[in-house]
């Protein structure tokens, strides 16, 4: 689901070098959303008879499915998925769960993952940041640049440093 967000910051030419992989996983993500859409036709929940009953399947799928902005998947034409996401988002346990751990991995001033998921203005700001930096897609590097000024990035091992040489894999090279 998140391949292009994870892979893109590794190398500046990821959009061309990783085009096949990014396209493949993007298509697979759309396919899985369509499986959810079909399964939820006439149902409230994923498992159980009739309209279904709330289960671990709903809990397990909610986090990924609700992060459609992050994946770049448009769900406007998936009314069953939208209805299911809205239904689950109103449950007290889900409301509590999405705010765990309740702090940001993006530094003291950074947003929680729940805020990233629901704050449309923040999403727009992140997308604009990536565009201004000349990146085809936003990713972890944009979050680190926007919110972790002067702090060590938790993704430092995944982001190539333009000041260092880099090999084909995006890892620092030992050549001088």
C-alpha positions in Angstrom: 0.0 0.0 0.0 2.7 2.4 1.0 5.4 1.4 -1.4 5.7 4.7 -3.2 5.8 6.7 0.1 8.5 4.4 1.5 10.5 3.9 -1.6 10.5 7.4 -3.1 12.8 9.2 -0.6 15.5 6.6 -1.0 16.7 8.0 -4.3 16.0 11.1 -6.3 15.1 9.1 -9.4 12.8 6.7 -7.7 9.9 7.6 -10.0 11.7 6.2 -12.9 13.9 3.5 -11.3 11.0 2.1 -9.3 8.2 2.7 -11.7 7.3 -0.9 -12.2 7.2 -1.6 -8.4 5.3 1.5 -7.6 2.7 0.9 -10.3 2.4 -2.8 -9.3 1.7 -2.1 -5.7 -0.5 0.9 -6.4 -2.7 -1.4 -8.6 -2.7 -4.1 -6.0 -3.9 -1.5 -3.4 -6.7 -0.5 -5.7 -7.6 -4.1 -6.2 -7.8 -4.7 -2.4 -10.0 -1.6 -2.0 -12.3 -3.1 -4.6 -12.4 -6.4 -2.7 -13.5 -4.4 0.4 -16.1 -2.5 -1.7 -17.6 -5.7 -3.0 -17.5 -7.5 0.4 -19.3 -4.6 2.1 -22.2 -4.5 -0.5 -25.3 -4.9 1.7 -23.2 -5.4 4.8 -22.1 -3.3 7.8 -19.1 -5.4 8.7 -16.7 -7.7 7.0 -17.5 -11.0 8.7 -20.5 -12.8 10.0 -23.8 -13.7 8.6 -26.4 -11.2 7.3 -25.1 -7.7 7.6 -22.1 -9.0 9.5 -20.9 -8.3 13.0 -18.0 -6.2 14.2 -14.9 -8.3 14.5 -11.1 -8.4 14.5 -11.3 -8.3 10.6 -12.8 -4.9 10.8 -10.2 -3.7 13.3 -7.4 -5.1 11.3 -8.5 -3.6 8.0 -9.6 -0.2 9.3 -6.2 1.4 9.8 -5.0 0.6 6.3 -8.3 1.4 4.6 -8.7 4.7 6.4 -5.3 5.8 5.2 -6.4 6.1 1.6 -5.0 9.7 1.4 -1.5 8.4 2.2 -1.8 5.7 -0.5 -3.0 8.2 -3.1 -6.1 6.1 -3.7 -9.4 8.0 -4.4 -12.4 6.3 -2.8 -15.1 8.6 -3.8 -16.6 5.9 -6.1 -16.5 3.3 -3.3 -19.7 4.1 -1.3 -19.6 0.8 0.7 -16.0 1.5 1.9 -16.8 5.1 2.7 -19.9 4.0 4.7 -17.9 1.3 6.5 -15.1 3.7 7.4 -17.6 6.2 8.8 -19.4 3.5 10.8 -16.2 2.3 12.3 -14.8 5.8 13.0 -17.8 6.4 15.3 -17.0 3.5 17.6 -15.5 4.6 20.9 -12.9 1.9 20.8 -11.8 3.0 17.3 -11.7 6.6 18.4 -9.4 5.6 21.3 -7.3 3.3 19.3 -6.4 5.7 16.5 -4.9 8.0 19.0 -2.4 5.5 20.4 0.3 6.3 21.2 -1.0 9.9 21.4 2.3 11.4 20.5 3.9 12.1 17.2 6.8 10.2 15.7 7.6 13.4 13.9 9.1 15.4 16.8 7.6 17.5 19.5 5.7 19.8 17.1 4.7 17.0 14.7 1.2 15.7 14.0 0.0 12.3 15.2 -0.8 9.8 12.5 -4.5 10.3 13.2 -4.2 14.0 12.4 -2.3 13.1 9.2 -5.2 10.9 8.3 -8.0 13.4 8.9 -6.6 17.0 8.6 -7.3 18.0 4.9 -5.3 21.3 5.3 -2.3 19.4 6.6 -2.5 16.9 3.8 -2.6 19.7 1.3 0.4 21.4 2.9 2.4 18.1 2.8 1.5 17.6 -0.9 2.5 21.2 -1.7 5.8 20.7 0.2 6.7 17.7 -2.0 5.8 19.6 -5.2 7.9 22.6 -4.2 10.8 20.2 -3.6 10.3 18.7 -7.1 9.1 15.3 -5.9 6.5 13.4 -7.8 5.0 12.1 -4.5 5.1 13.1 -0.9 6.8 10.8 1.5 8.6 10.5 4.8 11.3 13.0 3.8 8.6 15.7 3.5 7.3 14.9 7.0 10.8 15.0 8.4 11.6 18.3 6.6 8.4 19.9 7.7 8.2 18.8 11.4 11.6 17.6 12.6 13.8 20.7 12.0 17.0 20.0 13.8 15.8 16.7 15.2 17.1 13.2 14.2 14.7 11.6 11.7 13.4 8.2 12.6 13.7 7.4 8.9 17.3 8.6 8.5 18.5 5.2 7.4 15.9 5.2 4.6 16.6 8.6 3.1 19.7 9.2 1.0 21.9 12.1 1.9 22.8 14.2 -1.1 26.0 15.3 0.6 27.2 11.7 0.6 27.8 9.5 -2.5 25.2 6.9 -3.1 25.3 3.6 -4.8 22.5 2.2 -7.0 20.7 1.0 -3.8 20.6 4.4 -2.3 23.1 3.5 0.5 26.1 5.6 1.2 29.0 4.5 -0.8 32.5 3.9 0.5 34.1 5.4 -2.6 35.9 8.7 -2.3 
